[in-house]
Amino acid sequence: MTVELVPLEGLPEIEAGDDLADLLAPALREAGVTEDDVVVITSKIVSKAEGRLVPGTDRTGAVARETVRVVARRDDLVIAETRHGFVCANAGVDASNLAEGVLALLPEDPDGSADRLRLALSSTLGIERLGIVITDTFGRAWRTGVVNVAIGCAGLPAAVDLRGTTDHHGQVLEATVVAYADEIAAASGLVMAKDARVPAAIVRGLVSPDAPDGRAADMIRPADEDLFRTSPLEALRAAQEATAFDPGEIGRPVLEEAVAAALVGAPAELPLGLRIVVVTSNGGRAALEAALPEAPPGASAWLVVSAERAAEPADLGAITERLRLALAAQGLGVASPVVAEETNEAVRDVIGGEPGLTIAGVMACGRTSGDGGGAIHPQVDPTSLTAWR
C-alpha cells in the first residue's frame, strides 16, 4: 500500500460564519479528490468558521471556562480535561495562527462538525465514500514534542479493534486497538505544519479496515481505565469522602502499595503493635458495614489502622491520613466513618484484636464513578488564610 499526502494550498483566511465545504470544494476538485480519500483539516479553521474565538485579554479565564477537570498544573501550564473528554494543554485554548489578541477554543462538537462537513462535501463533490478527520496538536506525557491527533472524524473507523486476531506468527493479539484516525492525523501533520499556512490535506491510498465508522470520541479512555488520571496535588484535592461505591474488586497490589506509601515518613520507631489490617472477605466487610452504617455500603475493602494504647496518637493519625491519601491517589473512593467507643469492640472482633488495642482509623474504599471534584471548603476563602511576607 502506498499512501499519498496532498496539501491543499491557497485557501483563504477563514472567518466566522464561513461555509467550509464551499471554501474547500474548489481546492479538493483541483487536487483530484476521489472516492475513499480522507480530507483532514485543522481544528483551528473549524473553530474560526464556527465563531469559537474569544479576546486574548483573559487567557486564564478562557482556560478555566473550558476546563472540567485539572489533571496537572505547573507554573502557567495547565493540563486539563475539556468537556469533550480530551486531556490537553490549557484545555485546547490556543493563540497560534490567529490575529494578535485573539484566542481560539476547540469546536463545541468536533465529531458533529466532521459529519456535517462530510455530508456537505459528499453532496457538492458527488463523492459517496469520503472520510473527514479534524485534527489538533497534543503533547504526550512521556515524549517531547507535539503531534496531530484526531479530535473529530466521520466516514471512517476511529479505532480498529484487533483483539482476538492473530499476528503473522499466529499469536493472538490480546490488547491491540489501533487508533486509526490518530494515525491519519499524524501523517497529515507532515504537510500541515503550523508555519506552512496549509490547514487542510488529502490522505489518499488508504485501504479502509474492516471496522465500522466511528467518532473520535470513541478513542477517549474511560476514567476507570486511566492509570494516570491525576497529579499528586489534584489527587489530594479530590480526596473527599466517598458517598457511594461502584461494584468491582480492588487488586491486592493496589492495596499493598497504599499501605507501603502510608508508612513512608513514619517515625523510625513505629508505634507499638502497629497493624494495618485489610479486610476483603465477605463476612468481614459485612460485619464492618453493620457496625459502621454511616459509611456507604458496597466497599470493596476496609482498612483498619490499630496499635497498642501506648502508641503516640499523632504518629497513628499521620499514618492513617497518609493511607487515606494513598488510596485516593490511586483513584479509589474512601469513606472514613467515626469509630465510637461502643463500636470499637465490633471492629476489634473483625480484625482479631485484643481488648487493649487502639483503633486509630477505619476506612472503607472502592471504585467510584465520580472524580470528587476537589471543591475548596465552601465556607473558607483560601486567600483569607494565606499570609505573604
Protein Blocks (a to p, Z undefined) as FASTA:
>chain_A
ZZdddddehiacddehiafklmmmmmmmmnopaehiacdddfklmmmmnopacdfklmml
mmmmmpcbdfbdchjbccdddfkopacehhhpafehiaehiacdddfblmlmmmmmmmmm
mmmnopabdcdddddddddfkbgcdddddfbdehiafbdcfehiacfkopacfkbccdfk
lmmmmmmmmmmcfklopabdcdehiacdddddddfklmpccfklmmblbcfklmmmmmcc
dfbdceddddfklmmmmmmmmmgopafbacehiacdddfbfklmmmmmmmmmmbcghiab
dcdddddfkbcfklmmmmmmmmmmmmmmnopacddddddfklmmmmmmmnopafklccfb
dcdddddfbenlopacfkbcfklmpccZZ
